[in-house]
Amino acid sequence: MLSTRRAFAISLAALAAGASFQVSAQTFPTPGKPIRIVVPFSPGGQAEVMARRLGVHLTESMGVPVIIDTKPGANTGIGALEVQRAAPDGYTLLLTNILTHVQNPLMRPKLPYDASKFTPIFQIVGSGVVLIANSAQPFNNVQELVAYGKANPGKLSYASIGTGSTAHLLGELFSQKTGITMTHVPYKGSAQAGQDLIGGQVPIMFDGFGTAIAALATKQVKPIGVASHTRNAAMPDVPTITEQGVTGIESEGYIGVFGPAGMPAEVVTRLNNEFQKTLAIDSVDKFLRGTGNTPAGGSADKFAQKISDEMKIWSPLVKRLNLVLE
């Protein structure tokens, strides 16, 4: 009898909690209750600056304070774990680089968070990636690069901003898809990698448009192909790698917003709509494009599908490389 009463009490508690949560979803956000956006990177970085700019408009639109809280450390693990453990009520969100969010757990088994235990809410921007080469190299497009790599086995190397970075994985993916062998040369950041590319110490690298454009302006670097589904408006004359005959090299960096797993659909929809309205503001659009990014937007379902597609690209590659990082 005691166990029956206990089970009945638990059921009532669960129903009460569900009813309470449904009400909170219908009245979200509660006047005066702040929404906290956790950024798992250091202050002053692109993600934090973007979050603060959006937060100002969200505060005005939603009528509640929007607080930006930087939580760097553990390869984004500290901030991500804090959001993963938060109540799924819409008041604690994560704004992060999505490829980092997806790729890190695949390579770093000691990370404290699980990328699958979040609710995708909104993609803020996409950031195209381009394959660039030192201008002195004898190839000018993907076909010529592949032909050179096959005719000169072991001579090609490529730079990246670090082992396990998107640039590193794209290089490995390109090598796999084309059948050429390339040596990975990791650097501690994009500035050092870009300098050595300009200087000719390394022949090629995958780089984001924001930094690639600066390197291309020196005329000591040339574009080979865009690693995206479509050509980029900043380089309309540069064909995609797919257009040049190598399929599957179609990934882009992007920044988006997540909540804890299990968020009510009404809350997700409200937040998605608010971010969409903010993205439509002319000054915000201009600001985001000025950072080398392309405003994205779209539904939460579309964002979730994009993340799923990225997982299908990177998970088998990381397993094949047996890439395990601390």
N, C-alpha and C positions, 0 to 999 in steps of 0.2 A: 504493500500500500504506500509506503514511504517513497519507494522509487517512482511509483505512478504519480504521486503528488509532485515530486521533484521534477519529473519530466513535464507535467502540466504547467508548473511554474516557469520552467525554462521556455516552454512554448509561448506562454503569455508574454514573457519578457522580450522574446524575439519579435512577436507581433507588435508589441508596443514600440520597440526600437524601429521596426520597419515603418510603422505609421508615422512616428516622429520624423524619421528621415525623409519620408515622402512629403510631409508638410514643409520641411526645410528646403526641399528641392523646388517646391512650388513658390516659395517666398524668397528665393535666393536672388540677390544677396540681402542679408539682414542689415537694415540701416545702421551705420556706425561700426559694423564689424569689418575689420580690414581683411583684404586679400593679400596674402604674402606670396611673392614670386621668388623662388630660390634659384639662384644662378650658381652652378657648381664650378665657377672659374674665378680667377682673381679680379679685384676691382680694376676698372679702367680698360678691360678687354672688350672686344666687339660685342660679345653676348650681353655683358653688363650694361654697356652704353645703350644698346638696343632696348633692353628691358626697361631702363629708366625713361627713355623717350616714349615708349608705348605706355608705360605706367601712368604718366601724366595725363594722357588722353583717356585711359581707362578709368581713372579716378573721376574725371569730369563726366564721363558717359554713364558710369554705373552708380555714382553718388556715394561711393565708399572709398576709404583710403586704400591705395595699392602700394604695398611696401616691397622694395627690392632688397633681397637679402643674399649677399654673396657668401658662398660656402665652399671655397676651394679645398683641394686635397684629395689624396687617394685616387688620383686619375678620375675625378668627378664623383667618386664613390661616396664621399661624405654628404654632399648635397643631395645626391640622388637617393641615398638610403633614408635621409630625413623625410623626403617627400613620400617615398614608398611606404613608410611607417605612419604617415599622417592619416587623419580621418578623411574618407573620400567624399568630402562635403563641398569641395570647390574653393575652399579658403586657403589651401596650400598647393601651389603649383610649381612645376619645374620647367625652366626655360634653358634649353641646352642645345649643343651641336648634336644633331641626330646621328650622324655616322659614328661619332665618338660614343654616344649612348648605346648604339647597336653593336659596334665592333668590340668595344672594351671587354664586355663579359665573355666574348668568344675567345679572347686571348689571355685574359687575366682571371684565372680561376679563384684568386683570393679576393676579388672585388666583393664588397658586402651587399651589393644590390643585384636584382634580377631584372633585366631590361623588359622581360615579358610581363612584369607585374606593375604596369602603369596603364593609364587610360590616355590614348592619344586625343588631343583636343584641337590643335591648330598648327599648321605649318606657316611660319612667318615669312621666311625667304628661302630661296634656292640660290646656291652659289656655284656657278659652272666651273668645271675643271678643264684645263687644256694641257696637251702634251707639247712641250717646247724643247728646242734644241739650241745649242750654241751655233751661231751663224756660220762658223767655219766648217761645220760638219757637211759631208758630201751628199746628204739626203735632205729633201725638201717636203716630203709627204710620207704617209704611212707605208705605201707600197715600196718606196725607195729605202725607207728605214728597215723594213723587214728583209728586203733583198740584201742590204748591207750586213745585217745581223747574220743572215744565213751564209753569206760569202766570207764573213770574218768571225767565226765562232770564238766566243770568249773575249772579244775585244770591246763589246758594248757594256757600259755601266750606266746606272741611272741614280740620281740623287733623290732623297726624300727628307722630310723634316723629322725623321726618327723611325726606329723599328716599330712596326705595328701601326704606323700612321696610315691614313687613307692613301697618300702618295706611294707609300711602300706597297700596299696591297694592290693598288692599280697597276704598278709596275710588274708585280708577280702575275696578275691576271692577264696583262698584255703579253707577257712572256709565254704563258700557258696557251693563250688563244692563237698566237702566231707561230709557236714552235721555235722561237729564237731564245738563246741563252743570254741573260744579262746579269751583271753583278750589281747587287744593291749596295749603295754607299749612303749610310744614314748620317744626318747632321742633327745638331741640337735645335735648329730652328730654320724658318724659311729664309731669313736674311743671309745666313752663312751658306746655305745651299744655293741660293740665287747668285751670290757673289762668285762661287766656284763654277757655276754654270756659265756666267758671263766671262769668267777668266779662262774657260776651256778645260778646267780640271776634270769635269764630268760632262758628257756630251748631251744628255737629255734628262728631263724630269717632268712629272705631272705636278701642276701647280694650280691654285685657285686663281680665278680671273683678277681678283683684287691686287694680288702681288705680281701676277704674270704680266699684266699691262705695264707695270713700271719697268720690268726687265726688258720687255719688248721695245719700250721707248728708247733704250740705249742703242738699238740697232745691232747689238751684239748677240741677240737672241731672236729666233724665228719660231713661228707657230707651225706645228706639224698636224694637229688635229684636235677637235673638241671631243671630250669624253662625256657627252651628254646625248639625250634623245634628239635634240634639235640644235641648230646653230645658235650661237649667242649673239644678241643684238650688239654687243660691244665689239665683236669680230665677225660681222656678217659674211665676209669673204672666206673665212676659214671653215672648210667642211668638217663634219663630224667624222670620227673614226669609223663609225658604221658606214657612212657614205663611201668611205675609202676601202670597204671590203672586209673589215674586221668587226664582227658583231660581238655583243656582250660586254663591251667596254662603255657602259652607259650608267654612270653613277655621278651624283652631284652632292656637294656638301650642302647642308641646309640646317636651319635653326627652327625649332618648334617648341610647342608647349605641351606638357603632360600633366596629368593629375595622378593620384594614387589609383590603384585598381578598384573597380566596383563603383565608380561614380554614377549617380543617376543620369539618365539620358537627358532629362530636362536641364540639369545643371551644365552638362557638356554642351548642349545646344545653345544655352544662354551665353556661355563663355565664348564659344565659337563665333556667335553672331557679334559679340562685342569686339573681339579681335578683328573680325572682318570689317566692321565699321571704322575701326581705328586705321586699318591698312588702307582704306579708301580715302583718307584725308590727304590732300595734295602735298602738304608739307612733310608728312610721314613718308609718302611714296618717294618724294625727292630725296629725303634723308637716307632711306634704305638703299636707293640706287647709288647714292653717293659713296656708300661703303663698299661698292663693288658687287652688291647682291641684287637679286631680282625678286620683288615682292611676289609671294605665292598665293596664300589663301586657299579657299576650298573647304569642303565639309570635313568633319572629323573622320568619317568613314573613308574618304579619299586619302587622308593622311595615314590612317591605319593600314590601308592597302599598300601605300608607298613603303612603309616600314617593313611590312611583310615581304615585299619584293626585294628590299635591301638585304634582309636576312637570308633569302634564297641565294643571293650573289655571294655574300661573304662567309657564311657558315661553312660550306664545303671547301672553300679556298683555304680558310684558316686550318681546317682539319687536315687538308692535304699537305700543307706546309708544316704541320705539327708545331704551330707557332704558339708558344706558351711564354708569357711575360710575367714578371713580378708585379 
